[in-house]
Amino acid sequence: MDLTYPIRAARRAAAKEQAVYQGEEERPLAGYLALMGTYAATVVGIGLTARANRRPLPRLGAFDVLMLACATQQLSRMLTKDPVTSPLRAPFTRYRGTSGPAELEEEVRGTGIRHAVGELVTCPYCAGLWTATALTAAHIFVPKTARLTTAGLSALAGADLLQLCRSRLQ
């Protein structure tokens, strides 16, 4: 059976939908699909690896979830805004200046997958899903290290909050 026609028809339909969706502004839908596929494959890989190694799923209480939330916020912000991590974002962004205390403002560059990755690595909310997944996976495979790392990142998030409060009061 020749699948050439259905594949070409699906590509044409996808291109038409993308054109209607994006209007005058480029939206890298294929890049977003690639990122979603990568994320899904990563989650499946984590699950299969945990199962193959007979790793039990951690039982996380409310305090653990709170610590994970603080650590996720802190780490995703560090990865997407911190000057020290800018070399990781440089292939996908252009420096524009500062946007807050110890934070950079960067513009996404490129097209397609490069643009989609640029959006991911400059958005703390977008990167938060990946960060939370990585920290949760760490709780499966290296629970003591994950707990210590999560506690440290949570402490840093608290310290940053205190620094911002102090700055506002001065």
N, C-alpha and C positions, 0 to 999 in steps of 0.2 A: 504494500500500500504506500503510495506516494504522499508524504506529509508536507510537501512543499507549498501547495496551495493553502491549506489551513494555517500554516505558520505565517505566510505572507499576509493572509487576510487578518490574522490576529494582530500582526505588527501594524498594519494600516489602521485597524480599529483603535489600537492603543495610541498611535500617533495623532489620530483625529481627536480622541478624548483628551489627550494632553494639550493640544492646541486650543480646544474649547475651554479647558480648565484654567490654563495659565493666562489667557488673554494676551496683554501686551508685555507681561513680565515673565522672564524665564523661570520655570520651576522644574528642577531636575527630578522628575518623578521616577525615572529609571534608576537614578542614584539612590533615591529613598527606598525603592524596592530592593536594591542590592544591600543597603544597610539593614533593612528589616530581615532579609534572608540571612545575613551574617549573624544578626542577633539571635534569630530563631535557631540557627544551626549551633550557635554557641550554647544556648540554653539546653538544647537536646544533648549536645556533647557533654555538658556538665552532668546532666541526669544519667546518661549512659555510663559515664566514667564512675560516678558515685555508685551506681548499681553494680557495675562490674567489680569494683573494689569493695563491695559490701559496706560502704560508708553509710552510717545512719544519718537521717536528716536531723538537724539540730532542733531541739525544742526551745524556741525563743519566747521568753516572757515579755511583758510590757516594757520592762526596763531595757531589755536587749533591743527591742524594736526602737525605742527612743534613742538609744546609743547609735544604732544603725542609721536612723534618720539624721542625727547630728553629724555623724561621720560622712554620710553620703553627701550632705549639703556642703560640708567643708571640702572634701576631696574633689567633688565635681566643680566647685568654684575655683579651687587651686588649679585644676587641670585646664579650665576654660578662660581664666582671667589673670592668673599670676604671671608677673614678668619672668620669673625663673623657668616656667614651663612654656614660654613663648617659642623656643626652638621646635617643640613638638607640633605647634600650630602653624609655624611659618610656611610650610609648603602649601597651606590651604587659605592663608589670610594675608592681609596687608596691614601693617601697623598704622594706627590713626592717632594715637595719643593715650592719655590716661582717662579713666572713667570714674575713678573713686580712689579711696585710700589703697595703695598697693595693687591696683587693678588696671589692666590695659583695655583700651578700646581698639578692636581690630575689625577690619572689613573682610568679608568672605570674598574669595576670588576664584576664578576658574569657572568651568561649566561641567555639567554632568555629575559624575561621581565625585570629582574634586570639590565642586560646589556643595554637594550634599554633605560630604565629610567636613567641609569648612563650617557649615551651619552647625553640625554636631559638636565640633571641638570649640566653638565659640559661645555655645549656649549652655549655661549650667543646668537648666531644666532638662534639656535634651540629653546631656551627658549623665544626668542623675540616674536614669534608668540603667545605663551600662555600669555605672559606678556601684549602684545598689546591688546589681546582679553579681559583680565581682566580689564585693564584700560578703554577700550572702554565700557565694560559692566558697570563699575562704573559710567561712564558718563550718562548711562541710568537710573540707580537706585538711585544714590546719587550724582547728578551733582555738587553741590557746594563742597562737600568733594573731589570729583574726580578732579575738577578743581584746588583746593588748593594743593592736592597731586601731580598732574601733574606739577604744577608750581614749587613746592618744589624740585621734582626730576629733573626737567629741570635746575633749578638753581644749583643744585649739579653737574649735568653733565657739566655745564659751568664752575663751580669752579674747577672741576677735570681737565678740559682742560687747564685752566689758570695755575694750579699747574704743569702740564706736560710741558707747554711752559716755565714757569719760571725755572724748573729744567734743561731744555735743554739749556737755555741761561746762566746758571751759570757754 
